[in-house]
Amino acid sequence: MTTSSSMAFIHNVCSASFTHAFRTRTLVATTIISSQKHNNLSTAATTPTPTPTLTLKPSSSSSSSSSRIQNNDSKVLLGLSEADLQQVALDFGQQGYRGKQLHHLIYQRKIRQVEDFSQLPQAFRKGLQEAGWRVGRSPIHSSVTAADGTIKLLIKLEDNRLIETVGIPVVDEKGPMRLTACVSSQVGCPLRCSFCATGKGGFSRNLQPHEIVEQVLAVEEIFKHRVTNVVFMGMGEPMMNLKSVLEAHRCLNKDIQIGQRMITISTVGVPNTIKRLASHKLQSTLAVSRSE
């Protein structure tokens, strides 16, 4: 694929202004065919239109809400489903509808601190705090705005590490504004791709699901506009943190209400991981990045 057609594909996925926020990448869109009749993957370069889709399947929901809550990192509310939050409310002796209120406060009103949940009884808020529950939102360390309206955010995590996320607005004269959030999946990157500057800074750790989700909420807050598209094209290799990426994908789709077809996962092609991703049968787009 030529560089010009690759840039057209980027424009198709998010916006032309995306090229001002990141180093140029040659993207090859791939369609993954999962069939009982075929054991091998079939990957083929395509033209920018139509955008290829990756047919995937939501993560298994066989585990109960309680087990998911117990396994949640440091008792973070962000990333939990409405059913999980209802279970939290029940565990504190509250009625189930309090969990729905929690869901609204976190994902719609985007409140950052438990103490600011004014709609909840004081005893419930105090109980959550004393038990160590927190929303899981991180402060914005700094931001840079480009001439075309693209905004790059540095988010400071709980361990003081910094991650980048980018908001890319596209104003269409024939329709409403589209807002793409380009999110990171790792702090740094263990790969050293020639076309990417992130790997040169080394690798620190994988991001937790809520640390991925909060990037989208941060973009929405900055732009005061709903995010319509998400691309996993920020810091890190999504396929090397697939568990967190899939959990974040579920939350973005089910709780923040971003359609699966509006989510793109980018990879340089880590061995064996594309098959794992395809087995989940989501309806999102897969983009493969490679140097020229």
N, C-alpha and C positions, 0 to 999 in steps of 0.2 A: 504494500500500500504506500502511495506517495505521501509526502508530508502534507501537501495541500488537502488531499482527501482525508487524511487523519484529522486535521484541524476541523474539517467539516463535520466529522463524526463527533468531536468534542462539542461543537456548537449544537449538534443535534441532541446530545445528552444533557448539557446544561446551558452554556451560553458562550458567545464569542469572547466575552470579557474574561472567561476562565483562563485564557492564554496569557493574560497580563498578571495573573496571580501565581502561576506556577511555571516551572521550566517546561519547555516544549517536550511533549511525549508523543511517540508514535504509537497510536492505539489501534489494535486490531480487534474488532468485535468478533466474538465467537459464539456459535450456537452449540450447545451441548446436547447430544442426543442420548437419552437413557432409555434403553429398550431391552426386554428380555431376549430379543433376537440378536442383539449386538452387544458384545462384551467390551468392545473398544470404543473410545471416545472419538467423535468426529468433530474436528475444529476447522473452520474455514473462514477466511477473511471475506468480509462482505462490504458492500458499498454503504455509505452513511444512511441511506434510506431504503427500506425501513430499518429502524434500530432493531437488532436481533434481541430476542428475549430468552432468558434462561428459565425453563420450567422447573420449579422447585416445589417442595412440600413443607408446610409449617412443621416446626419442631414437635416432637412427640409430647403430648400433654398427659401421659400416663401417671407421672408423679403428681402427688397431691399439692394443694396450695401450701400446706404446712411445711412439707419437705423443701419446697422452693424457698420459702421464707427462711427456714433454718440455715439453708446453704447460702443465703444472700450475704454478700460481703459487708461486714461491719454494720448490719442492720440499716441498710439504706432503703428508703421508700421509693425513690426514683428507679424506674425499671420494673416495678411490680405491677401486675395486672389488676384490674378491678376486683377480680375474685380473690387475689392475694391480699389486697388491701381490706376487703371485707373480712378476711380471716384475721388480719391484724386487729381490726376493731373488735371482733368476737373474743379474741384472746385477752383483750383488756376489759371484758365485761360490757362492751358497748353493743348496740344493735347493728345489724348488718348494713343499714343505710349509711352509717357513719363512714364505712369503707368507700361508698360511692362519693361521699363528700370529700374524702381524702383524695380520691382519684381526680375530682374536679379541681381541687385546690392545687394539686401538683401539675397536672397536664394542661389545664385550661387557664387557670389564673397564674400559673407558673410561680407560686410562692416558694421562696428559698429556705425559710426557716420554720421549724415546727412551732416555735413560739408565736409565729404570725398567723397560725391557723385560727383566726378569731371566730370562725363559724362553728368550731368544735368546742365541747365543754372544757372548761379549764382543767378539770381533773384528768380528762383524756390526754390533753396536751402535756400536762405535767408527767403523767404516767409514761408517755412515749419518750420524753426527754430523760427521765430517770432510768429507763430501761436501755438507753443508749441509741434510740432510733433517731435518725436524721434524714433530711430530704435528700442530701447527696449532691447539692449544687455547689459549684466552685466559682470563685470570683474571676472577673475578667481583668487580667493583668495589664493589658494594653491593646490598642487597636490602631490600624492604619487604613485610611480610606484612599482608594485610587480615584483617578479623574473620572472613570466610567461608572463609579458608584460601588464597585466591589470593595468589601471591607474584610480585612484579615484580622482575626482576633487571636490573642495569646491568652489562654486560660491557665490559671495557676491551680494545680491540683492540691489535694490535701497534704501530699508529701513534698510540696514546693516545686515539683517538676512542672515544666511548661509544655503545653501542646498547642498546635495551630489548628484553627478551623476558619473557613472562608465563606462569606455570604456573597452570592452572585445574583444580582437582580437583572431581570430582562424585561423591559417594557415593550409589549406588543401592541401596536396601534389598533389591532383588530380584536384584542382581548385583554383580560386582566394581567397584571404583572406576575411573572413567574419568579420565584425565589429559590435558588439552589443552595443547599448547605453542603460544602465539601468537608467531610469529617475525617479525623485521624483515628486509627485503630491501635496504634502503639506509641509509646514515648520513644522517639527516635526510630531507627530501623536496623535490623540485623543484616540486611542485604546492602550491597554497595553497587547499585546500578549506576552506570555511567551517565545517565540522563537525569539523575535525581540528586539533589544536594542533601537530603535528609540523612542518608546512610553515612555520609562523611562525619556526622556528629556522633556516631555511635548509637548503641541501643541500651535503653534502661529497663523497660518492662512493658508488658501487655497492658492495655487499658481494660478496666472493668466495664460491664455493659452500661452502667449508669454514667460512666465517664464519656462514653460515646454518645448516648442519648442527650446528655446535657449540652453538648455542642450545638445540637439542633435548636434547643430551647434558647440558648444564648443568641443565636442568629435571629430567631424570631423576636427576641426582646430588643435587639439593636435596631432592626429594621421596622419594628412594630407592624409586622406583616407575617402571615402564615407561610411557613416553608412548604413549597410544593414538590420539590425534588431533593433527593439526597444522593450524593456520590461518595463512596468510600475511596477517595483518591488523595487523602491528606497524608500525614506522617504515618509510616509503617506499612507493613504488608498484611492486608486483611486475612489472607489464607493462613497466616501463621498465628492468628488469634481468632480462629474460626468460631470457637464456642461463644466468646463474648460478642462477636459480630452477629451471629445468628440470634442471640438473645436480644441484642439491641435492635436488630431487624424486626423481630416480633413486636417489640414495644413501639417502634416507630410506626409500624403498620396498624396495630390493634389499638394502641392507647393514644398516639398522636394523630392517627388517622391519615397517614400518608400511604397512598396506594403502592402495592408491591411493584407495579410496573413503573413507578416513579423513582425507584431505588436502583442504583447501579453499584456493583461491587467490582473494583479494579484489582488486578493481580499481575505479577510478572510471570506467573505460571509455576508455582511451587509444586513439585512432584506429588502425586497421589491426592492432593487436596481438592482438585476440581471434581473428581469423582465423588468425593465426600459431600461437596456442596450440592452437586446435582442430585444426590440421593434424597435431599430434603424437599425437592420439588417445589421451590418457591417460583414466583412469576417475575422475578427481577432480571435485570440485564447484567451480563458479565462482560467486562472489558479487559483485554490482555494488553499490558504495556510492554514495550520492548525498545531497545535502542536501535538506531538505524544501522 
